[in-house]
Amino acid sequence: MRYPITNQSSNLQPRETHTSRRQLQLSSCLICLSLTLPLSAQAQTSAPSSTAAPSTLPPDAQAAMKKGLLAAKEQEWLIAIQSFQEARKSAPDAPLLFYNLGLAESKIPGRELRAIAWFGAYLAATPNAPNVAAVNDFIAGLQIKNQGNLNRLIQTVQNMAGQTGDDKKEYVLASVARTWASAGDIAAALNVVDSIPDEAYKNQARRNVADGQANAGDIAGAQKTAGQIQNLSWKTGAQIDIAKGQMKAGDIAGAKSTLADAKRTANLLQESFEIETEIAIAQSELVNGQVKAGDIAGAGKTADQIQVPGLKKKADIAIAEAQAKASSTSGQASTTSPTTVTQAFVQPGIPVITTSSWLDKLDEKSIYDDCPLNTEPFLDFASYLKSLKPSDSPSDTFGTLQNSADIVIKAQHVIDRMLKQQGAK
C-alpha cells in the first residue's frame, strides 16, 4: 500500500543576521527530522487478518464501523479512527474495534505505541483468537518502527548537543549518554562516553548510562557499568540508581543488597552529605517497598539505617501505619475464627494485564501519566516535531528534543513491560 508524502513550503525569508541564520538552521533540523519519520511507514509488514464478525456489534456500532472501514479503504486514517471510536460508545468492550483501531493507528507514523496498545487490548480480550501469532508478529514490526524513529530523534538530540557551546557540551553529552542507554542502545551510549575528554564528566556519563540501563531493566549491565566508575561519588550514585531500578522491578532483596554496597562506597568518602541524603531517600523508598510486600520487620531494619531525621520519621510513620493495619486485620480474624493469624513475607506478584489496563493507557489524557498515549507526541510524532518552535538557543532546542525522547522512552518501557507480563500469563 502506498503512503503519500507531502512537502510543506516554508515562508521563512533568510536575513543576513546571526540570529535568523541560527533559527533557520534549527528549524531545518526539526523539519528534516520530522520528514524522515513517515518514510518508515512504507516498511509496514502485512497486517494480520481479523477473525471477529461485525454482526456481533449493536446497530449503531455497526454503522460507525462501516464508515470507518470505508474511510480506511480511502486511506483516510484519522476519519477511520474517529469512526471506530464512535462505535466504541455503544460497544466499548468489542475486541473487533480494538483490532481495527490498532490497524488504523499503525498507518500513521508516530502512532506505533498507540497501535501496539490497541493490539494489546485486543489480545487481552481474545487470548485464544486464531490470529494471535500474526498479531504478535505485527506488534514486533511496530516495535522496530518505533525504535527506528526514536533512534533518529536521539541522534538529532546528540547533534544538537554539539552546538551548545564548549562550556556546556560535555555536560549535555553526559545527558545524551543516559538517553541512549535508556533507549537500550548501550553501544551508542558508550560511544558518547568515549567522546568526552574530561574524566570527571566521563564518570558522570557512566553513572548516567548505568541509570539508563537500570531504568530499562538491564540490572546486570548497569552493575558492570557502575564497576567502571573511578570517582567514588559518581559510583555511589550509580549504585543508588541501580537499587531504584531493582525496586521498580520488584526485586526488594536485590535493592537492599545494592544499597548496602552504595553505603560501603559512600563510607570511603570524606565529605558525603549529598550522597548520604541520596542513600536515605533510596532507603525510604525501600521501606515503602518492604511495607507493601508485607515485610514489616525488614522495613524496620531498613528504617533504622536512615540517617536523615525527616526521612527516618516518614519511614517510621509508614511502618507504624502498616503495623496498625496488620493488627486490626489480625483482630478481626480472631473474632471470626479460632485460627491463629501469622505475619509472613509476601512477594509481590506479577500484575495481571487486562483489557482495561491497556484502555487506561489509551484513554487517559493526563500528561503526568507514566504512559500518556492520548497526548502529544504520541498522537502524531512527526507533526509534533514540526510544531516545535525553533529557538536561537541551541541549549533550549536540545532540552526540548531530549525531553520528547525521554517521554517516548518512558512510554516504550511501560508498554514493553505490559507486553511481557501479558505474555507470561
N, C-alpha and C positions, 0 to 999 in steps of 0.2 A: 504494500500500500504506500502511496506517495504522500509526502508531507510537504506542504507549501512552506517556503522560506521567504519571509518578507524582509525588505530593507526599508529603513526609515531614514529619510534625508534629514540632515542636521541644519538648523538655522543659525548655527554659530558662525560668526564672522570674525576671523582671526585678526587681532590687532598686534602691533609691534610693541607689546609690553611684556615684562617678565610674568606678571600675574595671569594675563589672559593666555599666554602660551602654556603656563603650568596648568590652568584649568582645562584647556583643550586637551593637553596630554593626559590628565587624569580622567577626563570624560571619555576619551578614546579608549583608555584602558578598561573602563567599566563596560562600554558598549561592545567592544571586541570580545570581552569575556562572555557577555550575555548572548551574543550571536553564535558563539561556539556551542552553547548548550543544546539548542534544538537539533543540531546535526546528529547527536547520538540517538535521537528517536528513530532514525532510519535503520538502526541496527536492531529494531524491535523483533523479538522472537515470535514465532507463531503463537497466537492466542489459543488457550485450551477451550474446548467446546463445553457448553453448558448442558447439564442433564436435567434441569428442572423444567417444569411445564408452566407457561404463563397463565394457563387457565385456572391455576390454583389461587390466583390473586383475586381480590374483590374487584368489581367492575370499574370503580374509579381508578384503582391502581393499574388495572389492565390498560385503560385508556391512556394514562400518563406514560406507562412503559412503552406502549405502541408509538407514541410521539417521540419518546427517547430513542427508540430503535430507528425510526425514520431519520431523526437528526444525526444519529451515528452513521447511517448509510451515506449521508451527505458530508460526513466528517465535521459536523458542527458539534464538537465535543462538549463545549460549555452548555449548549442547549440540551444535549443528551443528558448531561449530569443534572441539570436543573429539573428535567422531566422525571428522571429516576428518583430524585429527592422528593419530588411532588408525590410520586407513587408511594413513597415511604410513609406519608401522612396517614394513609389508610391501611398500609401493610408494613409497619415498622420493623417487623422481625422476619421479613421474607428473604431467605438466602439468595434467591434469584436476583433481587435488587442489589444486594451486596456484591454479587458477582459482576453484574452489568456496570455498577459504579466503578469497580476495580478496573474493568476493561477500558471504560471511557476515560478515567483518570490517567491510566497508563499511556494514553495518546498525547497527553500534554506534558512537554518537557518541564522538569522541575517538580512534578507531582508524583514521582516514583514512590516516595514513602507513604503518601496517601493511598495510592493504588495498592501497595503491599498491605496496608491496614485493612482495606476493604476485603481483599482476598483472605486475610487472616480471619476477619469476621465470618466470611463465607465458610471457611474450613472449620471454624469453631462450631458453627451451626449445623454443618453437614460433614462430620468427621469420616463418615463411611461412603461419601459420594464416589461414584466410579471415576471421576476426573481428578481425584486428589493428587495423584502423582504429576499430572500435567500442570495443575495449578501451582504446585510446589516448584516445578521447573521454571514456570513463568515468573514466579516470585524471585528465584535465583537470578534470572536475567535482569529484572528490575533492580535488584541489589547491585549488580555490576554497573548498570547505567548510573545509579545514584552515586556510587563510589567514583566513577569517572568524572561526573560533574563536580563532585566535591574536591577531587584531586586538582582539577583545573582551577577551582576557586582558591584553594590553599596555595597553589603555585603563584597565582596573582597576588595573594597576600604577601608571599615571600618576595616577589618582585617589588612590591611597594615598600617593603622593609628596606630595600637597598636605596630608596630615595629619601629616607627620613633624616639623613644627615649623620655625620660621623659621631656626634655626641650622643645619639640615640640608637645607632644602628645595631650595636652589639646587644643592647637590651631587648630590642624588638626581635632580633634573630633568635634569642633565647626563648622568646614567647612563641615564635613560629615553630621552633623545635617541638614544643609541647603540643601545638595544634596537629602537626604531622603524626606525632605519637598517639594522640587521642583518636585520630582517624585510622590508626592501625598500620601506618607506613613507617615502621621503625627505621628502615634503611634511609629514607628521606630525612627523618628526624636526626639521625646520627650524622648524616652528611652536613646538615646545617650546623650541628655542634662542632664538627671538624673545621668549618669555615670561620669560626670565631677565634681570633688570635689571642685575646685576653683570657688568661687562665681562670680568673675569678668569674667572668661571665660564662666561661665554658663549664665550670662547676654548676653555676645556676642553671644553665641549659640542660645539663644532665639530670638535675633534680626535676626540671620541667618534663623531661622525657619520661622519667620514672613515674611521675604523677600521671602523665597521659596514658602510659601503659597500665597503671593500676586502674584508672577510670575505664579503660577498655577491657578490663578483666584479665590482663596478662600479668598476674602477680609474680610468676617466676621470672619473666623478662624484666619487670620493674626492679626486683631484688638484685638481679645481675647488674643492671644499670647503676643502681644505688651503690653497689660494691666498687664501682669505678670512680666514685667521687672522693677526691682527696681532702677537700675542705670539710671539716667536721660539722660546721654549722649547716651547710647545704646537705650533707649526708644525713644528719639527723632529721632535717626537714623532709627529705625523700622517704625516710623510714616512716615518718608520721603519715605522709600521703599514702604510702602503701597500706598502712594499717587501716586508714579510712576506706581504701578500696576493698580491703578484706571485709570490713564491717558491712559495706554496701552489698557485698556478695553473700552475706550471712555467715561468714567464717569468723565467728567470735573468738574461738580459740587461737586462730592464726593471728588475728588482730592484736590479741593480748600479748602473744609472743613477740610480734614485731614492735609493739610499743615498749616492751621491756628492752629490746635491742636499742631502740631510739633513746631510752633513758640512759643506758650504759654509754652510748656515744656522747650524749649531752654532758655526762659527768666528766668527760675529758676536757670540756671547755671551761675556761676560767670565768668568762662573762657570758652567761647563757639565759638571761632573764626572758628574752623574747622566745627562745626555744622552750624554756620551761612552761611558758604560757601556752605555746602551741601544743606541747605534750599534755598539759592539763585540759585543754579543750578536747583533744582526742580522747583522753581518759574519761571525760564527762560523757562524750558520745558513746564510748564503750559501755559505761554504766547503763545508759539507756537501752543499748542493745542487749545487755545481760538481763536487765529487768524484763524487757519484752519477751525474752526467751525463757523466763521463769527461773533464772539462776540468781536468786536474791543474795545468797551467801557470797557468790563470786562477785556480784556487783558491790557488795560491802567492802570486800578486799581491795577492789579497784579504787573505790572512793577514798579509802584510807591512804592511797598513794598520791592523791591530788594535792598539790602544794599551793594552789591559788585559792584563797579563802572563799571568794564568791562562787567559784565553780564547785568547790567542795560542798558548800552549803546547798547548792542546787542539786547536786548528786544525792546528798543525804535526804533531801525532801522527796526526790523521786523514789528512793528506796523505801522511805517510811510510808509513802502512799501505797506502794506495791505490797508492803507487809500488812498494812491495814486492810487492803482489799483481799489479800490471801486469807487473813484471819477471819474476815467477815464471811467469805465463801466457805471456810472450814467450819465456822459456827453454824451456818445454815445447813450444811451437810450433816452435821452431827445431830441436829434436831429431827432429821427425817430418816436417818439411817444409822444403825449401830456400827457401821464400818468405819474404821479409823482412816482419816484423811492424811496422807503424807505428801510432803513437798518433794518434787523431783525436777531435775533439769530437763527442760523441753527444747529440743532442737527445732528451730523454725522450719516449717515445711515449705515445699515449693509452691508458690502461688498458683492457683488454678486460673488459667486464662480462658475466659468465656467470651461469647459474642459481645456482651456488654462491655467487657474490658477494652475491646477494640473500638466500639462505638463511643466510649468515653473519650478516647484519643481523637476521634474524628469529629465529634460534635462539640467538644469543649472549646470555648472561644477565648479563654484566658491566656494572655501572653506569658503568664507566670507558671503555666503548667510545665511539667518536665518534657512534654512532647506535644507542643501546641500546633497540631496539624491543620487546624482551621484558621490559622493566622499566617501572615507573611513570615518567612519567604516560601512557605510550603504550597500556597495556592498557585503560585506561578513564579518559580525561581528566576527565570530569565528576565521577565518583566520587572521583578523586584530589583534585580541588579541594575537594570537600565533606569529605574526610577530614583536610584541613589543620587543625591545632589552632590556633584563634584565640589571639592574644596581645594583652595590653593595651598592647603596644609597637607603634605603627604602623611603626616602623623595621624591626622583626623581620618583621612581616607583609609589608611592602614587599619585603624581601630574599628571603623565601620565594617570593613570587609572581614576582618578577623572575627568580630562578634557574630556576623552572619554565619561564618564557617562553624563557630562553636555551637550555635543554635542547632544547625543541621547535624553536627556530630552527636550532640546530646540526644536528639530525637532518634538518630540512627541506632545508638546504643540501646535505647528503650525498646525500639521495635525488634532489634535482633534478639534481645533478651526475652521478649514476649514470644517470638517465634520458637526459640529453643525450649522455653517452658511448655508451650503448646505441643510441640513435638515430643516432649518427654512424657506426655500423659499415657 
